[in-house]
């Protein structure tokens, strides 16, 4: 028997909100042609390139019922490493940045396991540590990237919409979707977030899985930070640190629960696109910047209300009573 999907289902909701966002912005843009344009589509893709990998990494930690606060610090640190090391060889700069993300994620995971500490406390320390290292490397100043050919290349549009950065982000999300859907690793991640003790009894090495998830989170965040710094031809220890809140919001919009055990990469991609559409679309419509936060907060409140167990029970009870009355 096939279970009917409802719009309130966390696996369906991201796509429903995504479509609704497009429709509402398109209606608001009727006759103006500012939202429905190639420039807006390119802007959405560029925002997706920055936020997509970071959100995926953070969401993976949320799926196992943890939370990686350190992504904000790693994002800026990786950008500084890439700019400092990648002038002569851009590939080397990216590789070193990703290695820094890998090492940072592994160290945090091992500390959680060895000392049996909460991910919140450990990654908060990671956030401060990574930020401090970035300040040391840059001597507390913004640094420029001299290889302008690379800076232009990573943002060069093709087909009018995509760029190297957005294509890389899309490929990463697609690969993650295949892994989560068709491999045991994906099933183990969901199982660990649902019931860690039962997953251990089933023979899954949850400690190794935890370290691996935080390593992947660090690597994805570092890759995104490095490519963004290349595209801006600059890096700063503090200028790129405002990525945590949007990433968490996108993950929640994408169907990931703070309680763990839920989430799909394609839903996460939809959650990221919702935020990107709101920002680029409202900018195209000439709306004041503070309205972006209000719109995003309103959508998050709606999602939180839909996820409230007590509300779901009451609505279900009312529906049953209405059917009985009929």
C-alpha positions as CSV (number, residue, x, y, z in Angstrom):
1,X,0.0,0.0,0.0
2,X,1.4,3.4,-1.0
3,X,1.3,6.0,1.7
4,X,-0.3,9.3,0.6
5,X,2.0,12.2,1.1
6,X,0.7,15.4,2.7
7,X,2.1,18.9,2.4
8,X,2.8,18.9,6.1
9,X,5.1,15.9,5.6
10,X,8.7,17.0,6.3
11,X,9.8,15.1,3.2
12,X,7.3,16.9,1.0
13,X,7.1,20.3,2.6
14,X,10.4,21.8,1.3
15,X,9.3,21.3,-2.3
16,X,5.9,22.8,-1.5
17,X,7.4,25.8,0.1
18,X,9.9,26.2,-2.8
19,X,7.1,26.2,-5.4
20,X,5.0,28.5,-3.3
21,X,7.9,31.0,-2.9
22,X,8.4,31.1,-6.7
23,X,4.7,31.6,-7.3
24,X,4.3,34.4,-4.8
25,X,7.4,36.3,-6.0
26,X,6.4,35.9,-9.6
27,X,2.9,37.3,-8.8
28,X,4.5,40.2,-7.0
29,X,6.7,40.8,-10.1
30,X,3.9,40.7,-12.7
31,X,4.5,43.4,-15.3
32,X,7.9,44.4,-13.9
33,X,10.1,41.6,-15.2
34,X,12.6,42.0,-12.4
35,X,12.3,38.6,-10.6
36,X,11.6,36.5,-13.6
37,X,14.9,37.2,-15.3
38,X,18.2,35.5,-16.0
39,X,20.1,37.9,-13.7
40,X,17.9,36.8,-10.7
41,X,18.4,33.1,-11.6
42,X,22.2,33.7,-11.7
43,X,22.1,35.4,-8.3
44,X,20.1,32.5,-6.8
45,X,22.7,30.0,-8.2
46,X,25.6,32.0,-6.8
47,X,24.0,32.2,-3.3
48,X,23.3,28.4,-3.6
49,X,27.0,27.9,-4.4
50,X,28.0,29.5,-1.1
51,X,25.3,28.2,1.2
52,X,24.6,24.7,-0.3
53,X,27.7,22.8,0.8
54,X,27.8,24.4,4.2
55,X,24.1,23.6,4.8
56,X,24.7,20.0,3.8
57,X,27.6,19.6,6.2
58,X,25.6,21.1,9.1
59,X,22.5,19.1,8.2
60,X,24.5,15.8,8.3
61,X,25.5,16.6,11.9
62,X,21.9,17.4,12.7
63,X,20.8,14.1,11.3
64,X,22.8,12.2,13.8
65,X,21.4,14.5,16.6
66,X,24.5,16.7,16.9
67,X,25.1,20.3,15.8
68,X,28.3,21.8,14.3
69,X,28.6,25.4,15.4
70,X,32.2,25.6,14.2
71,X,31.1,25.9,10.5
72,X,31.2,29.7,10.9
73,X,34.8,29.7,12.0
74,X,35.9,27.1,9.5
75,X,34.3,28.9,6.7
76,X,36.4,32.0,7.3
77,X,39.6,30.1,8.1
78,X,39.5,28.0,5.0
79,X,39.0,31.1,2.9
80,X,42.1,32.7,4.4
81,X,44.2,29.5,3.9
82,X,43.1,29.3,0.2
83,X,44.0,32.9,-0.5
84,X,47.3,32.7,1.2
85,X,48.4,29.4,-0.3
86,X,46.7,29.5,-3.7
87,X,48.2,32.5,-5.5
88,X,50.5,30.4,-7.7
89,X,48.4,27.2,-7.6
90,X,44.7,27.7,-6.9
91,X,44.2,23.9,-6.7
92,X,46.8,23.7,-4.0
93,X,45.0,26.4,-2.0
94,X,41.7,24.6,-2.2
95,X,43.3,21.3,-1.3
96,X,45.0,22.8,1.7
97,X,41.8,24.5,2.8
98,X,39.8,21.2,2.5
99,X,42.5,19.4,4.5
100,X,42.2,22.0,7.2
101,X,38.4,21.3,7.3
102,X,39.1,17.6,7.4
103,X,41.5,17.9,10.3
104,X,39.3,20.3,12.2
105,X,36.3,18.0,11.9
106,X,38.2,14.9,12.9
107,X,39.7,16.5,16.0
108,X,36.3,17.8,17.2
109,X,34.8,14.4,16.6
110,X,37.5,12.6,18.5
111,X,37.2,15.0,21.4
112,X,33.5,14.3,21.6
113,X,34.2,10.5,21.7
114,X,37.2,10.5,24.1
115,X,35.7,12.9,26.6
116,X,32.1,12.1,26.0
117,X,31.2,15.8,25.5
118,X,28.3,17.5,23.8
119,X,28.8,18.6,20.3
120,X,27.5,22.1,21.2
121,X,30.4,22.8,23.7
122,X,33.1,21.2,21.5
123,X,32.1,23.0,18.3
124,X,31.7,26.3,20.1
125,X,35.3,25.9,21.1
126,X,36.1,25.0,17.5
127,X,34.4,28.1,16.3
128,X,36.5,30.3,18.6
129,X,39.7,28.4,17.8
130,X,39.3,28.5,14.0
131,X,38.5,32.1,14.2
132,X,41.5,32.8,16.3
133,X,43.8,30.9,13.9
134,X,42.4,32.9,11.0
135,X,43.2,36.2,12.8
136,X,46.8,35.0,13.4
137,X,47.3,33.9,9.8
138,X,46.0,37.2,8.4
139,X,47.4,39.4,11.2
140,X,43.9,40.7,11.9
141,X,43.4,42.2,8.5
142,X,41.7,41.6,5.2
143,X,43.9,40.0,2.6
144,X,43.6,40.2,-1.2
145,X,43.9,37.4,-3.8
146,X,46.2,38.4,-6.6
147,X,45.2,35.8,-9.1
148,X,42.4,37.7,-10.8
149,X,42.1,35.1,-13.6
150,X,40.9,32.5,-11.1
151,X,38.6,35.0,-9.4
152,X,36.9,35.7,-12.7
153,X,36.8,32.1,-13.8
154,X,35.0,30.7,-10.8
155,X,32.2,33.3,-11.3
156,X,32.1,33.1,-15.1
157,X,28.5,32.4,-16.1
158,X,27.6,29.7,-18.6
159,X,24.1,29.1,-20.0
160,X,23.5,32.5,-18.4
161,X,22.7,31.0,-15.0
162,X,25.4,28.6,-13.8
163,X,29.0,29.1,-12.7
164,X,31.9,26.8,-11.7
165,X,31.0,27.4,-8.0
166,X,27.3,26.7,-8.4
167,X,28.0,23.6,-10.5
168,X,30.3,22.2,-7.9
169,X,27.7,22.8,-5.2
170,X,24.9,21.1,-7.3
171,X,27.1,18.0,-8.0
172,X,28.0,17.7,-4.3
173,X,24.3,17.7,-3.3
174,X,23.4,15.2,-6.1
175,X,26.2,12.8,-5.0
176,X,25.0,13.2,-1.4
177,X,21.5,12.3,-2.4
178,X,22.6,9.1,-4.1
179,X,24.7,8.1,-1.2
180,X,21.9,8.7,1.3
181,X,19.3,6.9,-0.8
182,X,21.2,3.9,-2.0
183,X,24.0,3.0,0.4
184,X,24.2,1.6,3.9
185,X,26.0,4.7,5.1
186,X,22.9,6.8,4.4
187,X,20.7,4.4,6.3
188,X,23.2,4.3,9.2
189,X,23.2,8.1,9.5
190,X,19.4,8.2,9.7
191,X,19.3,5.3,12.1
192,X,22.0,6.8,14.4
193,X,20.0,10.0,14.7
194,X,16.8,8.1,15.4
195,X,18.2,5.8,18.1
196,X,21.9,5.7,18.7
197,X,21.8,2.8,21.2
198,X,19.8,0.6,18.9
199,X,22.1,1.5,16.1
200,X,25.1,0.4,18.2
201,X,23.4,-2.9,19.1
202,X,22.8,-3.5,15.3
203,X,26.6,-3.4,14.8
204,X,27.2,0.1,13.5
205,X,30.4,1.8,14.8
206,X,28.7,5.0,15.8
207,X,31.9,6.6,17.1
208,X,33.5,6.2,13.7
209,X,30.4,7.5,12.0
210,X,30.3,10.5,14.2
211,X,33.9,11.4,13.4
212,X,33.3,10.8,9.7
213,X,30.2,13.1,9.7
214,X,32.1,16.0,11.4
215,X,35.0,15.4,9.0
216,X,32.7,15.8,6.0
217,X,31.0,18.8,7.6
218,X,34.4,20.5,7.9
219,X,35.5,19.6,4.4
220,X,32.3,20.9,2.8
221,X,32.4,24.1,4.7
222,X,36.1,24.6,3.9
223,X,35.5,24.0,0.2
224,X,32.7,26.6,0.1
225,X,34.7,29.1,2.1
226,X,37.8,28.7,-0.2
227,X,35.8,29.1,-3.4
228,X,33.9,32.1,-2.1
229,X,37.2,33.8,-1.2
230,X,38.5,33.1,-4.7
231,X,35.4,34.6,-6.2
232,X,35.7,37.7,-4.1
233,X,39.5,37.9,-4.6
234,X,39.8,38.5,-0.9
235,X,39.6,36.9,2.5
236,X,39.0,38.1,6.0
237,X,39.0,36.4,9.4
238,X,35.7,37.9,10.3
239,X,34.0,39.0,7.1
240,X,32.7,35.5,6.2
241,X,31.4,34.4,9.6
242,X,27.7,35.0,9.1
243,X,27.0,31.6,7.5
244,X,25.8,29.6,10.5
245,X,22.3,31.1,10.9
246,X,21.3,30.9,7.2
247,X,22.7,27.3,7.0
248,X,20.7,26.2,10.0
249,X,17.6,27.9,8.7
250,X,18.0,26.3,5.3
251,X,18.5,22.8,6.9
252,X,15.3,23.2,9.0
253,X,13.4,24.4,5.9
254,X,14.8,21.4,4.1
255,X,13.1,19.0,6.5
256,X,16.0,18.3,8.9
257,X,15.0,18.0,12.5
258,X,17.1,19.1,15.5
259,X,16.0,15.9,17.1
260,X,17.9,13.9,14.4
261,X,16.9,11.0,12.2
262,X,15.2,13.0,9.4
263,X,16.4,14.8,6.3
264,X,17.3,14.2,2.7
265,X,19.9,16.0,0.6
266,X,17.3,17.0,-2.1
267,X,15.1,18.4,0.6
268,X,18.1,20.3,2.0
269,X,18.8,21.7,-1.5
270,X,15.2,22.9,-1.7
271,X,15.6,24.6,1.7
272,X,18.7,26.4,0.5
273,X,17.0,27.4,-2.7
274,X,14.1,28.8,-0.7
275,X,16.4,31.2,1.2
276,X,18.2,32.1,-2.0
277,X,15.0,32.8,-3.8
278,X,13.8,35.0,-0.9
279,X,17.0,37.0,-0.8
280,X,17.5,37.4,-4.6
281,X,13.8,37.8,-5.4
282,X,13.2,40.5,-2.8
283,X,16.3,42.3,-3.9
284,X,15.1,42.2,-7.4
285,X,11.7,43.6,-6.3
286,X,13.5,46.5,-4.5
287,X,12.4,45.5,-1.0
288,X,14.4,46.8,2.0
289,X,17.0,44.4,3.4
290,X,15.3,44.0,6.8
291,X,12.3,42.5,5.0
292,X,14.5,39.5,4.1
293,X,14.8,38.6,7.7
294,X,11.1,39.1,8.4
295,X,10.2,36.9,5.4
296,X,12.6,34.2,6.4
297,X,11.5,34.3,10.0
298,X,7.9,34.0,9.0
299,X,8.5,30.9,7.0
300,X,10.6,29.3,9.8
301,X,7.8,30.1,12.3
302,X,5.3,28.4,10.0
303,X,7.5,25.3,9.7
304,X,8.0,25.2,13.5
305,X,4.3,25.4,14.0
306,X,3.7,22.6,11.5
307,X,6.3,20.5,13.4
308,X,4.7,21.1,16.8
309,X,3.4,17.7,18.1
310,X,0.6,19.1,20.2
311,X,-0.7,21.2,17.3
312,X,-0.6,18.1,15.0
313,X,-2.6,16.1,17.5
314,X,-5.2,18.8,17.9
315,X,-5.6,19.3,14.1
316,X,-5.9,15.6,13.6
317,X,-8.5,15.4,16.4
318,X,-10.5,18.2,14.8
319,X,-10.3,16.5,11.5
320,X,-11.7,13.3,12.9
321,X,-14.5,15.1,14.7
322,X,-15.4,16.9,11.4
323,X,-15.5,13.6,9.5
324,X,-17.7,12.1,12.2
325,X,-20.0,15.1,12.1
326,X,-20.4,14.7,8.4
